[in-house]
């Protein structure tokens, strides 16, 4: 039993195009920047799966990051900024209020510090200022690192499984089972590696087609690719334009130029 690779490519392309167009059209106020085909492992296994479709927009990425940051603060027991429309649950238990104690200040109990005490306070103020300056420097450095990490290929920006639209099935049974069985059977006769390489070539062709057909539907520069951590560099070079490589993954672009 063989695999009609041209028919498989067309089936995935048409289905992915329809699903992606529906999501983009359904959210006209969002700028979609990435589409990915993922979920296909290159490691040998019992079967070869059909890919999942994932999309993300600039707005969804920012919103999900804010939500994740708020949840992280809550887990650490720190206060998180509450949304303007936040309300306590009606069954929330409030802590017992602490009763205020009457405090009486007698005139003789008020002490005015002398000059030496003033000097000590000034020294403490200077220490506080130094600590605040150091905190600002560290915060600035941390912010810079976070910005770099947030743009790297291994950040949530480019990880399809972390996206708002992350797992859209392109083929349902029985069609998915038929294609999967055909590729798995081919791999058992001709070898896993050549079969999966041919399959990934098909997915790359679909990704390139999606970029060409969907770019006009979004104002953002649309990046379409096949996602796989073990072969990320090779797949990005096959899926992205030279301009996109230089813009989003400059280190990878330098490697390409050096070859």
C-alpha positions in Angstrom: 0.0 0.0 0.0 1.6 3.3 -1.1 1.0 6.9 -0.4 -0.3 9.4 -2.9 1.8 12.3 -1.6 0.3 14.9 -4.0 -3.2 14.0 -2.8 -2.1 14.1 0.8 -0.6 17.5 0.4 -3.7 18.8 -1.3 -5.9 17.4 1.4 -3.9 19.0 4.2 -3.6 22.3 2.4 -7.3 22.7 1.6 -8.3 21.7 5.2 -5.7 23.9 6.9 -6.6 26.8 4.6 -10.3 26.5 5.4 -9.8 26.3 9.2 -7.2 29.1 9.3 -9.3 31.4 7.2 -12.3 30.8 9.5 -10.3 31.7 12.6 -8.8 34.8 11.0 -12.1 36.0 9.5 -13.9 35.4 12.8 -11.4 37.8 14.6 -11.1 40.8 12.4 -9.7 43.0 15.2 -6.7 40.8 15.7 -3.3 40.7 13.9 -2.4 37.1 13.2 1.4 36.7 13.0 2.0 32.9 12.9 0.5 29.7 11.7 2.1 26.3 12.4 1.7 22.7 11.6 2.8 20.6 14.5 2.3 17.3 16.5 4.2 15.1 14.1 7.1 13.4 15.8 10.2 12.5 13.8 11.1 9.8 16.3 10.1 6.3 15.2 6.9 5.1 16.8 4.0 2.7 16.2 2.2 5.1 13.8 2.6 8.4 11.9 0.1 11.0 13.0 -1.7 13.7 11.0 -0.6 17.2 11.9 -2.4 19.7 14.1 -3.0 23.3 13.0 -2.1 26.2 15.3 -2.5 30.0 14.9 -1.8 33.0 17.1 -2.3 36.7 17.1 -0.4 39.6 18.6 -3.3 40.4 20.9 -3.9 36.8 22.0 -0.2 36.5 22.8 -0.2 39.6 25.0 -3.4 38.6 26.8 -2.1 35.1 27.5 1.2 36.5 28.9 -0.6 38.8 31.2 -2.8 36.0 32.5 0.2 33.7 33.0 2.0 36.5 34.9 -0.9 37.1 37.1 -1.3 33.3 37.9 2.4 33.1 38.7 2.1 36.0 41.1 -0.8 34.3 42.8 1.1 31.0 43.1 3.9 32.8 44.8 1.5 34.4 47.2 2.1 37.9 45.8 -0.6 40.5 45.1 -1.6 40.7 41.4 -3.3 43.6 39.8 -6.9 42.9 39.7 -9.0 43.8 36.6 -11.2 46.9 36.9 -14.4 44.8 37.0 -13.0 42.4 39.6 -15.4 41.4 42.4 -14.9 39.2 45.4 -17.0 36.0 45.3 -20.1 36.2 47.4 -19.0 33.3 49.5 -15.5 34.7 50.1 -14.4 34.6 53.8 -13.1 37.9 55.0 -10.5 38.0 57.8 -11.8 39.2 61.2 -11.1 42.9 61.5 -8.5 43.9 64.1 -10.1 46.1 66.7 -8.3 49.4 67.0 -6.8 50.1 70.4 -7.0 53.4 72.1 -3.6 55.1 72.2 -2.9 58.0 74.4 0.1 60.2 73.8 1.3 62.1 76.8 3.0 65.4 76.2 6.1 64.2 78.2 6.4 61.0 76.1 7.3 62.8 72.8 11.0 62.9 72.3 12.7 65.1 69.8 15.9 63.6 68.3 19.2 65.4 68.7 21.7 66.1 65.9 23.4 62.7 66.2 20.1 60.9 65.7 19.4 63.0 62.6 22.8 62.0 61.1 21.9 58.3 61.7 18.6 58.8 59.9 20.3 60.5 57.0 22.7 57.6 56.7 19.8 55.1 56.7 18.1 57.2 54.0 21.3 57.0 51.9 21.4 53.2 52.3 17.8 53.0 51.2 18.6 55.1 48.1 21.5 52.9 47.2 19.3 49.8 47.6 16.7 51.3 45.4 19.3 52.2 42.7 20.6 48.6 42.7 17.0 47.3 42.5 16.4 49.5 39.5 19.5 48.3 37.7 18.7 44.6 38.4 15.1 45.1 37.2 16.3 46.8 34.0 18.7 43.9 33.3 16.0 41.4 34.0 13.6 43.2 31.7 16.2 43.1 28.9 16.7 39.4 29.4 13.0 38.8 29.5 12.5 40.7 26.2 15.2 38.6 24.5 13.7 35.4 25.8 10.2 36.4 24.8 11.3 36.7 21.2 13.4 33.6 20.9 12.2 30.6 18.9 11.8 28.6 22.1 9.6 31.2 23.7 5.8 31.0 23.9 5.7 33.4 20.9 6.8 30.6 18.6 5.6 27.5 20.5 2.3 26.3 18.9 1.2 24.3 21.9 1.2 27.5 24.0 -0.9 29.5 21.5 -4.6 30.5 21.9 -5.6 28.4 18.9 -3.2 25.5 19.4 -4.7 22.1 18.5 -7.0 22.2 15.5 -7.6 18.8 13.9 -7.1 18.8 10.2 -8.4 15.3 9.5 -11.0 13.4 11.4 -11.7 9.7 11.3 -11.9 7.7 9.1 -9.8 9.9 6.8 -7.1 10.5 9.4 -6.9 6.8 10.1 -6.6 6.0 6.4 -3.7 8.4 5.8 -2.0 7.5 9.0 -2.2 3.7 8.2 -0.9 4.3 4.7 2.2 6.2 5.9 2.9 3.8 8.7 2.6 0.9 6.3 5.0 2.6 3.9 7.5 3.2 6.7 7.5 -0.5 7.7 8.5 -1.4 4.1 10.7 1.4 3.0 12.0 2.6 6.4 11.0 5.2 8.9 13.5 7.9 8.0 12.8 8.2 4.3 9.1 8.1 4.9 9.0 10.8 7.6 11.4 13.0 5.5 9.0 12.8 2.6 6.1 13.5 4.9 7.8 16.6 6.4 8.6 17.8 2.8 4.8 17.6 2.2 4.1 19.7 5.3 6.7 22.3 4.4 5.0 22.7 1.0 1.7 23.2 2.8 3.2 25.8 5.1 4.6 27.8 2.2 1.2 27.7 0.5 -0.6 28.9 3.6 1.6 31.9 3.9 1.1 32.9 0.3 -2.7 32.5 0.4 -3.4 34.0 3.9 -0.9 36.9 4.1 -3.5 39.3 2.6 -5.9 38.4 5.4 -3.8 39.9 8.2 -1.8 43.1 8.7 1.0 41.4 10.5 3.9 39.7 8.7 2.6 36.1 8.6 5.1 33.4 9.5 4.0 29.9 8.6 6.2 26.9 9.4 6.4 23.3 10.5 7.3 23.0 14.2 9.7 20.4 15.5 12.2 21.2 18.2 14.8 18.6 17.0 14.9 20.0 13.5 13.9 23.6 14.1 16.7 25.3 12.2 16.3 23.2 9.1 12.5 23.6 9.0 12.6 27.3 9.6 15.1 27.7 6.7 12.7 25.8 4.5 9.5 27.6 5.5 10.5 31.2 6.1 11.6 33.8 3.6 15.1 35.3 3.9 13.6 38.5 5.2 11.7 36.7 7.9 14.7 34.7 9.0 16.7 38.0 9.4 13.9 39.8 11.2 12.7 37.1 13.6 15.7 34.8 14.0 18.9 36.8 13.1 21.2 34.2 14.6 19.8 31.5 12.4 20.0 33.9 9.4 23.8 34.4 10.1 24.3 30.6 10.1 22.5 30.4 6.8 24.7 33.1 5.3 27.8 31.3 6.5 27.0 28.1 4.8 
